[in-house]
């Protein structure tokens, strides 16, 4: 329980970083507008004020992104240091899935029931996937694990993708700052770990509100 709470807080802090950066960008634009509208400043003065404002923004931006990357690394470290093994519970779930599959009664819901018993346990899910690779498709685990496999083709077999790649990609999204990809990756992260941070819920509510406003504008003919 405490472990889940800590992970939820850590994930929520990454969401918070996105919100903080958006706010800092808005404040910078407001500051630029104030400088542009300041008739007491010469052109040189405005340029110097903008450079100072940008410098202050960069300090805050770098601090926020540094903390975001540290939180991503924390979750990555948690995944890599999880305990795992062929527990009786894991063996039982594998046998249940095989039995259901062999009798043609394995449904997505029944498969989910068994996999969900190990939700957030990346290393145990990797073991389960390996034990079941001749029973069900590798892709069946894609939405449950950070690791995966490349698509094989006519002259090569699928290759294992280490779970750390997911977090390397997230850090890359921060470094190249892509808000949409970060939200997408965070959504996948919380789904895989079975988390639900307050920051994520707030974001989902915001997106819902924006979609409703867009739909209303569309229905009223405001948008063309």
C-alpha positions in Angstrom: 0.0 0.0 0.0 2.8 2.4 1.0 4.7 1.5 -2.2 1.7 2.2 -4.4 1.2 5.6 -2.6 4.8 6.5 -3.2 4.6 5.6 -6.9 1.4 7.6 -7.2 3.0 10.7 -5.7 6.0 10.3 -7.9 3.9 9.9 -11.0 1.7 12.8 -10.0 4.8 15.0 -9.6 5.7 14.4 -13.3 2.2 15.5 -14.2 2.7 18.5 -12.0 5.9 19.3 -13.8 4.0 19.6 -17.1 1.5 21.9 -15.6 4.2 24.0 -14.0 6.0 24.4 -17.3 2.8 25.4 -19.1 2.2 28.1 -16.4 5.8 29.3 -16.7 5.4 29.7 -20.5 2.2 31.6 -20.0 3.9 33.9 -17.5 6.7 34.5 -19.9 4.3 35.5 -22.7 2.5 37.8 -20.3 5.9 39.4 -19.3 6.8 39.9 -23.0 3.4 41.6 -23.6 4.0 43.9 -20.6 7.5 44.8 -21.9 6.2 45.4 -25.4 3.4 47.7 -24.1 5.8 49.6 -21.8 6.1 53.0 -23.6 8.8 54.2 -21.1 11.3 51.6 -22.4 13.5 52.1 -25.4 13.9 49.3 -28.0 17.2 48.4 -26.4 15.6 48.5 -22.9 12.8 46.1 -24.1 15.4 43.7 -25.6 17.3 43.7 -22.3 14.2 43.2 -20.2 13.1 40.3 -22.5 16.5 38.7 -22.2 16.3 38.9 -18.4 12.8 37.4 -18.4 13.9 34.6 -20.7 16.9 33.9 -18.5 14.7 33.7 -15.4 12.3 31.4 -17.3 15.1 29.1 -18.3 16.2 28.7 -14.7 12.8 27.6 -13.6 12.3 25.5 -16.7 15.6 23.6 -16.1 14.7 23.1 -12.5 11.3 21.7 -13.3 12.5 19.4 -16.1 15.4 18.2 -13.9 12.9 17.1 -11.2 10.7 15.5 -13.8 13.6 13.4 -15.0 14.6 12.4 -11.5 11.0 11.2 -10.8 11.0 9.2 -14.1 14.3 7.6 -13.0 12.8 6.8 -9.6 10.0 4.8 -11.2 12.4 3.1 -13.6 14.6 2.1 -10.6 11.6 0.7 -8.8 10.7 -1.5 -11.9 14.3 -2.8 -12.1 14.6 -3.7 -8.5 11.3 -5.5 -8.1 11.4 -9.0 -6.6 10.3 -11.8 -8.9 10.2 -15.5 -9.3 8.2 -18.6 -10.2 5.7 -18.3 -7.3 2.9 -20.8 -7.0 0.5 -18.1 -7.8 2.3 -17.3 -11.1 2.4 -21.0 -12.0 -1.3 -21.4 -11.2 -2.2 -18.4 -13.5 -0.1 -19.8 -16.3 -1.7 -23.2 -16.0 -5.2 -21.6 -15.9 -4.5 -19.6 -19.1 -3.1 -22.6 -20.9 -6.1 -24.8 -19.8 -8.6 -22.2 -21.0 -6.7 -21.6 -24.3 -6.4 -25.4 -25.0 -10.2 -25.7 -24.5 -11.0 -22.7 -26.7 -12.6 -20.8 -23.9 -10.0 -18.1 -23.2 -11.6 -14.7 -23.4 -10.0 -11.3 -23.1 -11.8 -10.8 -19.7 -10.5 -14.2 -18.4 -7.0 -13.4 -19.5 -7.2 -10.0 -17.9 -8.3 -11.5 -14.6 -5.2 -13.6 -14.4 -2.7 -10.9 -15.6 -4.2 -8.3 -13.3 -3.1 -10.5 -10.3 0.4 -9.3 -11.2 -0.3 -5.8 -12.3 2.6 -3.5 -11.9 5.0 -6.5 -11.4 7.0 -6.0 -14.6 9.5 -8.8 -14.0 6.8 -11.4 -13.0 4.8 -10.4 -16.1 7.9 -10.9 -18.2 8.2 -14.4 -16.8 4.5 -15.1 -17.4 4.8 -13.9 -21.0 7.8 -16.1 -21.7 5.9 -19.1 -20.2 2.9 -18.4 -22.4 4.6 -17.4 -25.6 3.6 -20.7 -27.3 0.0 -20.3 -26.0 -1.0 -16.7 -26.7 0.5 -13.9 -28.7 3.3 -11.7 -27.3 1.2 -8.7 -28.1 -1.4 -9.8 -25.5 0.9 -8.3 -22.8 1.7 -5.0 -24.5 -0.7 -2.9 -22.4 0.4 -4.6 -19.2 4.2 -4.3 -19.5 6.8 -1.6 -20.2 8.9 -4.2 -22.0 7.9 -5.8 -25.3 9.2 -7.2 -28.6 10.0 -5.7 -32.0 7.9 -6.9 -34.9 9.6 -9.8 -36.6 9.7 -10.1 -40.4 10.5 -12.8 -43.0 14.3 -13.0 -42.1 14.4 -12.0 -38.4 12.7 -13.0 -35.2 11.1 -10.5 -32.8 13.7 -8.9 -30.4 13.2 -8.2 -26.7 12.8 -4.5 -25.8 14.0 -3.8 -22.3 11.6 -2.0 -19.9 14.1 0.7 -19.4 13.5 1.9 -23.0 10.1 3.1 -22.0 11.7 5.4 -19.4 14.5 6.5 -21.7 11.8 7.6 -24.2 10.1 9.5 -21.4 13.3 11.4 -20.6 13.8 12.1 -24.3 10.2 13.6 -24.4 11.3 15.9 -21.5 14.6 16.8 -23.1 12.9 17.6 -26.4 9.8 18.8 -24.5 6.8 17.2 -26.2 3.8 17.7 -23.9 1.5 15.4 -25.8 3.9 12.5 -25.8 4.6 13.0 -22.1 0.9 12.8 -21.3 0.6 9.7 -23.5 3.5 8.0 -21.8 2.3 9.0 -18.3 -1.2 7.6 -19.1 0.4 4.3 -20.1 2.7 4.3 -17.0 -0.2 4.7 -14.5 -2.3 2.1 -16.4 0.5 -0.4 -16.2 1.3 0.2 -12.6 -2.4 0.4 -11.5 -2.0 4.0 -10.3 -4.4 7.0 -10.4 -2.8 10.2 -9.3 -4.9 13.3 -8.5 -2.9 15.2 -11.1 -3.9 12.7 -13.8 -7.5 12.9 -12.8 -7.3 16.7 -13.0 -5.8 16.4 -16.5 -8.5 14.0 -17.7 -11.1 16.4 -16.4 -9.5 19.3 -18.2 -9.4 17.3 -21.4 -13.0 16.4 -21.0 -14.0 20.0 -20.5 -12.0 21.1 -23.5 -13.7 18.5 -25.7 -17.1 19.5 -24.5 -16.4 23.2 -25.2 -15.1 22.3 -28.6 -18.2 20.1 -29.4 -20.5 22.9 -28.2 -18.7 25.5 -30.4 -18.9 23.1 -33.3 -22.6 22.5 -32.8 -23.2 26.3 -32.6 -21.4 26.9 -35.8 -18.6 28.9 -34.1 -16.0 26.7 -35.7 -15.7 26.3 -39.4 
